[in-house]
Amino acid sequence: MSNPIIASRTPFAEEVEAGTTVYWCSCGKSASQPFCDGSHKGSEFNPIAYTPEATGKVYFCGCKHSKKGPLCDGSHKTL
């Protein structure tokens, strides 16, 4: 498996609404970071669905190396 492109070395802070599914870009190629715009097509990457339980601000992974899926776990600090 290839490594994703590092879109950002910091997380993306985004307001989300409870129960509304968004699709996080896992390849790093999307022009709509941190969300998928279909740029992964033809690669082994796929967007990751995220449906928050609560409305508010969350921090999506920008480096694409998080072990917590679409949410930042601090992995960018070791790249």
Summary of the structure (lengths in Angstrom):
residues: 79
radius of gyration: 11.9
end to end distance: 18.0
largest distance: 34.2
contacts: 217
relative contact order: 0.30
helix: 5%
strand: 23%
